[in-house]
């Protein structure tokens, strides 16, 4: 009888241990379920982050497309600007250079004059012609030119001061010699050249004011080109 009671006690103890193990298993199962819920929440958050990343990627692609379009527009604008520069600015520079060269050659040619009587080349500062003795300067001073009419014409017919009625020379309008003679056509040409030079400078300044961004871009491109050439 005692043995049976002991066996019953042992069985009860085993049952209690099994119940404790069952409780522990249930606690572990609850913890596993909580961990599973947390994992599901993290998975949902990861999916939301993935969706946001995809949206950001789409926006970045759109921005990249817009940037490429803007770059293409800038390149087209630069190409058109370079064409305009080649068509208008460079020819004007070339014409200005040619005119400056012509003026320089003209200034050099002024150093050598021609005697109106013997038509021999003489120094522009010569007072008298060394070939025929013709007087070339007034009052013996090399800085006072003496103009003479050729043929039957009078100097007053083509003089600027006679045309604007500011001349008080006694021999007017039949003067054959004069120290203040100024040809109308030559003065008009010089005035036109001055106006053209002034208009060209004003055109360049206004063009640079209207295209400051292009000028800045060209300067930056030039600087980048110089840096690239210096590093190679």
C-alpha positions as CSV (number, residue, x, y, z in Angstrom):
1,X,0.0,0.0,0.0
2,X,2.8,2.3,0.8
3,X,4.5,1.6,-2.4
4,X,1.3,2.5,-4.3
5,X,1.1,5.8,-2.5
6,X,4.7,6.6,-3.4
7,X,4.0,5.8,-7.0
8,X,1.0,8.0,-6.9
9,X,3.1,10.8,-5.4
10,X,5.8,10.4,-8.1
11,X,3.1,10.4,-10.8
12,X,1.7,13.6,-9.3
13,X,5.1,15.2,-9.2
14,X,5.7,14.2,-12.9
15,X,2.3,15.6,-13.7
16,X,3.2,18.9,-12.0
17,X,6.5,19.0,-13.9
18,X,4.7,18.4,-17.1
19,X,2.3,21.2,-16.3
20,X,5.2,23.5,-15.5
21,X,6.8,22.5,-18.8
22,X,3.5,23.1,-20.6
23,X,3.3,26.6,-19.0
24,X,6.9,27.3,-20.0
25,X,6.1,26.1,-23.6
26,X,3.0,28.4,-23.6
27,X,5.1,31.3,-22.5
28,X,7.7,30.6,-25.2
29,X,4.9,30.3,-27.7
30,X,3.5,33.7,-26.6
31,X,7.0,35.2,-26.9
32,X,7.3,33.6,-30.4
33,X,4.0,35.1,-31.4
34,X,5.1,38.5,-30.1
35,X,8.3,38.2,-32.0
36,X,6.4,37.2,-35.1
37,X,4.1,40.2,-34.7
38,X,7.2,42.5,-34.4
39,X,8.7,40.9,-37.4
40,X,5.5,41.5,-39.4
41,X,5.5,45.1,-38.2
42,X,9.1,45.5,-39.3
43,X,8.3,43.8,-42.6
44,X,5.5,46.3,-43.1
45,X,7.8,49.2,-42.3
46,X,10.4,47.9,-44.7
47,X,7.8,47.6,-47.4
48,X,6.7,51.2,-46.7
49,X,10.3,52.3,-46.9
50,X,10.8,50.4,-50.1
51,X,7.7,52.1,-51.6
52,X,9.1,55.5,-50.5
53,X,12.5,54.7,-52.0
54,X,10.8,53.7,-55.2
55,X,8.9,57.0,-55.2
56,X,12.1,58.9,-54.6
57,X,13.8,57.0,-57.3
58,X,11.0,58.0,-59.7
59,X,11.4,61.6,-58.7
60,X,15.1,61.4,-59.1
61,X,14.7,60.0,-62.6
62,X,12.2,62.8,-63.5
63,X,14.7,65.4,-62.1
64,X,17.5,63.7,-64.1
65,X,15.4,63.9,-67.3
66,X,14.6,67.6,-66.6
67,X,18.3,68.2,-66.0
68,X,19.2,66.5,-69.2
69,X,16.6,68.6,-71.0
70,X,18.0,71.7,-69.5
71,X,21.5,70.8,-70.4
72,X,20.4,70.1,-74.0
73,X,18.7,73.5,-74.1
74,X,21.9,75.1,-72.7
75,X,24.0,73.4,-75.4
76,X,21.6,74.5,-78.1
77,X,21.7,78.0,-76.7
78,X,25.5,78.0,-76.7
79,X,25.6,76.6,-80.2
80,X,23.2,79.3,-81.4
81,X,25.1,82.0,-79.5
82,X,28.4,80.7,-81.1
83,X,26.7,80.9,-84.5
84,X,25.6,84.5,-83.8
85,X,29.1,85.3,-82.6
86,X,30.6,83.8,-85.8
87,X,28.1,85.6,-88.0
88,X,28.1,89.0,-86.4
89,X,30.8,89.5,-83.8
90,X,33.8,88.0,-85.6
91,X,33.2,89.7,-89.0
92,X,32.9,93.0,-87.2
93,X,36.2,92.3,-85.4
94,X,37.8,91.4,-88.7
95,X,36.4,94.5,-90.4
96,X,37.6,96.6,-87.5
97,X,41.0,95.0,-87.7
98,X,41.2,95.7,-91.4
99,X,40.1,99.3,-90.9
100,X,42.7,99.8,-88.2
101,X,45.3,98.3,-90.6
102,X,44.2,100.6,-93.3
103,X,44.3,103.6,-91.0
104,X,47.8,102.5,-89.9
105,X,48.9,102.2,-93.5
106,X,47.4,105.6,-94.2
107,X,49.2,107.1,-91.3
108,X,52.4,105.6,-92.6
109,X,51.7,106.9,-96.0
110,X,51.2,110.4,-94.5
111,X,54.9,110.5,-93.7
112,X,55.5,110.6,-97.5
113,X,53.8,113.3,-99.5
114,X,53.9,114.2,-103.2
115,X,54.8,117.6,-104.5
116,X,51.9,119.1,-106.4
117,X,54.2,120.8,-109.0
118,X,56.7,118.1,-109.9
119,X,54.8,115.1,-108.4
120,X,58.0,113.8,-106.8
121,X,57.8,112.1,-103.4
122,X,58.9,114.3,-100.5
123,X,59.0,114.3,-96.8
124,X,55.6,115.3,-95.3
125,X,57.4,117.7,-92.9
126,X,59.5,119.4,-95.7
127,X,58.9,123.1,-96.0
128,X,59.9,123.3,-99.7
129,X,60.2,120.6,-102.4
130,X,63.9,119.5,-102.7
131,X,63.3,118.8,-106.4
132,X,61.6,121.9,-107.7
133,X,61.8,124.3,-104.8
134,X,58.0,124.6,-104.5
135,X,56.8,125.9,-101.2
136,X,54.9,123.2,-99.3
137,X,54.4,124.7,-95.9
138,X,53.2,128.2,-94.9
139,X,55.4,130.7,-93.1
140,X,58.3,128.3,-93.2
141,X,56.9,126.1,-90.4
142,X,56.6,122.3,-91.0
143,X,53.4,122.1,-88.9
144,X,51.4,124.6,-91.0
145,X,50.4,122.9,-94.3
146,X,49.8,125.0,-97.4
147,X,47.0,123.8,-99.5
148,X,46.9,124.7,-103.2
149,X,44.1,124.3,-105.7
150,X,44.8,122.3,-108.9
151,X,43.6,123.5,-112.3
152,X,40.9,126.1,-112.6
153,X,39.1,125.0,-109.4
154,X,39.0,127.0,-106.2
155,X,39.6,125.5,-102.8
156,X,36.5,127.1,-101.5
157,X,34.3,124.9,-103.7
158,X,35.2,121.8,-101.7
159,X,36.0,123.4,-98.3
160,X,34.1,122.5,-95.1
161,X,34.3,126.1,-93.7
162,X,33.0,127.6,-96.9
163,X,30.1,125.2,-96.9
164,X,29.0,126.0,-93.3
165,X,29.7,129.7,-93.8
166,X,32.3,130.0,-91.0
167,X,35.2,131.1,-93.2
168,X,36.5,134.7,-92.9
169,X,39.4,134.3,-95.4
170,X,39.7,137.5,-97.5
171,X,40.2,135.6,-100.8
172,X,37.0,133.6,-100.3
173,X,35.3,132.2,-102.4
174,X,38.2,132.4,-105.0
175,X,41.1,131.2,-102.8
176,X,43.8,129.2,-104.6
177,X,45.9,128.8,-101.5
178,X,44.8,128.3,-97.9
179,X,46.3,127.0,-94.6
180,X,42.9,126.1,-93.0
181,X,41.4,124.2,-96.0
182,X,39.5,121.1,-95.0
183,X,38.0,118.8,-97.7
184,X,34.2,118.1,-97.3
185,X,34.4,114.5,-98.5
186,X,37.3,113.6,-96.3
187,X,35.7,115.2,-93.2
188,X,32.5,113.3,-94.0
189,X,34.4,110.0,-94.3
190,X,36.2,110.6,-91.0
191,X,32.9,111.5,-89.3
192,X,31.4,108.3,-90.7
193,X,34.3,106.3,-89.4
194,X,34.0,107.8,-86.0
195,X,30.3,107.2,-85.9
196,X,30.8,103.6,-87.0
197,X,33.5,103.0,-84.4
198,X,31.2,104.6,-81.7
199,X,28.2,102.6,-82.8
200,X,30.3,99.4,-82.9
201,X,31.5,99.9,-79.4
202,X,28.0,100.7,-78.2
203,X,26.7,97.6,-80.0
204,X,29.3,95.4,-78.3
205,X,28.6,96.9,-74.9
206,X,24.8,96.6,-75.3
207,X,25.3,93.0,-76.6
208,X,27.4,92.1,-73.6
209,X,24.8,93.7,-71.2
210,X,22.0,91.8,-72.8
211,X,23.9,88.5,-72.8
212,X,25.7,88.6,-69.5
213,X,24.9,85.0,-68.8
214,X,26.3,83.9,-72.1
215,X,29.5,86.0,-71.6
216,X,29.9,84.5,-68.1
217,X,29.3,81.0,-69.5
218,X,31.9,81.6,-72.2
219,X,34.4,82.8,-69.7
220,X,33.7,79.8,-67.5
221,X,34.2,77.5,-70.5
222,X,37.4,79.2,-71.4
223,X,38.7,78.9,-67.8
224,X,37.7,75.2,-67.7
225,X,39.5,74.7,-71.0
226,X,42.6,76.4,-69.7
227,X,42.5,74.3,-66.6
228,X,42.1,71.1,-68.6
229,X,44.9,72.0,-70.9
230,X,47.2,72.8,-67.9
231,X,46.4,69.5,-66.2
232,X,47.1,67.4,-69.3
